[in-house]
Amino acid sequence: MPKTYAYLGPEGTFTEAALRMLMPDAPAGSLVPCSGVDAVFSAVRGGAVDGGAVPLENSVEGGVTATIAELINGDPLLIGAEVAVPVEFTLFARPGTMLSDVKRVATHSHALAQCRGWLAANLPHADTFTVSSTAAAAQAVSEPGAPYDAAISARLAGERYGLAPLVSGVGDRADAATRFVYLRRPGALPEPTGADRTSLVAFLPDDHAGALVDLLNQFAVRGVNLTRLESRPTGDGLGTYCFCIDADGHVAEARVGEALMGLRRVCREVRFLGSYPRADADTELTPLLPRGGTSNADFLAAEQWLARIRAGAVA
Ligand SMILES: O=C(O)C(=O)Cc1ccccc1
């Protein structure tokens, strides 16, 4: 059976563009639009599709709460791949609409957060509305009796729903990018590539001084670089948090594996979210080489030394 992939729909979302980058060979008809991030997770968890794409974080607005909540809770899924997509926002309306006619603007909450400055300067009296995606906003604007005058979306979405571009580049930061992840059910991990990322959620055992330092030390002492640390409420009452962590490296590498074992010892629970190739593997700025004493060979040599001295040797 041909594989199918869910994404945050409808057609024309940034997530669809990301999924097409992640699955360049996916045949037409294999991409399944879903009405929300939760619906993508359900489709993957329930086996209705082979995998799915969701937005995870944005360089301006930070984490996508709906995605992070689903990663933390419910049946665990694994991240199988990631892609970072530059996002450019365009204000679209029904053909014939003038900018001065725009009183009600709809878009996704993350898009709104990234266009606030432009809206305040150019449409200060317009009301804004958040909907499930930028393409859902464009679709809504295109329908007869639409409750909105304009949508902020990707160029593709505006065109897909027969709208006219009013203003392009309405984002406040031209360099904004969003990181999307490909979700899959648990199963064999991709082989290490030498430039991988490992994602996990760590739940502390109790509230004590230095608990977060204990957690971070598991990575620090093994030379594992962290690329993201985000605290999220567990839902078990005020002041109870878990930590969403992205680290350089693959769990098959000794230093990452040892750091995860250390975490497992000092945490109440560790939810492993996968090891997968980094989207920015070719970026020279990112330190991909382990620090001295933390390479796989260093860990192996130390393990063999321990075995020798345990057996009575002196070195
Ligand atoms: O609504 C979309 O098109 C999405 O894919 C979610 C989103 C919204 C804003 C920036 C990046 C992704």
The ligand as an SDF file (V2000), in Angstrom:
LIG
                    3D

 12 12  0  0  0  0  0  0  0  0999 V2000
   -0.8010   27.9330    9.5190 O   0  0  0  0  0  0  0  0  0  0  0  0
    0.1170   27.4240    8.8280 C   0  0  0  0  0  0  0  0  0  0  0  0
    0.2700   27.6370    7.6180 O   0  0  0  0  0  0  0  0  0  0  0  0
    1.0590   26.5570    9.4940 C   0  0  0  0  0  0  0  0  0  0  0  0
    1.6230   25.6870    8.8770 O   0  0  0  0  0  0  0  0  0  0  0  0
    1.3960   26.8820   10.9270 C   0  0  0  0  0  0  0  0  0  0  0  0
    2.3300   28.0410   10.9120 C   0  0  0  0  0  0  0  0  0  0  0  0
    1.8530   29.3230   11.1230 C   0  0  0  0  0  0  0  0  0  0  0  0
    2.7480   30.3910   11.1050 C   0  0  0  0  0  0  0  0  0  0  0  0
    4.0910   30.1760   10.8600 C   0  0  0  0  0  0  0  0  0  0  0  0
    4.5350   28.9040   10.6270 C   0  0  0  0  0  0  0  0  0  0  0  0
    3.6630   27.8170   10.6610 C   0  0  0  0  0  0  0  0  0  0  0  0
  1  2  2  0
  2  3  1  0
  2  4  1  0
  4  5  2  0
  4  6  1  0
  6  7  1  0
  7  8  1  0
  7 12  2  0
  8  9  2  0
  9 10  1  0
 10 11  2  0
 11 12  1  0
M  END
$$$$
